[in-house]
Amino acid sequence: MIIERTKSEIVIRVSSKINTYGLQRLVGYLKYQEHTSTSQAKQSDIDTLAKEVNKSWWNNNKQRFITE
């Protein structure tokens, strides 16, 4: 593995034999880090938003799971 830092990016080179599932998970985590690095959101705000999204999702999908 080779890790290289330039002025604008970090380049990581790995063997083509690496497990792509694990690599995709790592890429997902790195994207998350990149997108949230400048966020000023507080954890409490994120928790509130997550609860709202989950409640909305459940209200829109519960008929798929509950049969009367």
Secondary structure, 3 states (H helix, E strand, C coil): CEEEECCCCEEEECCCCCCHHHHHHHHHHHHHHHHHCCCCCCHHHHHHHHHHHHHHHHHHHHHHCCCC
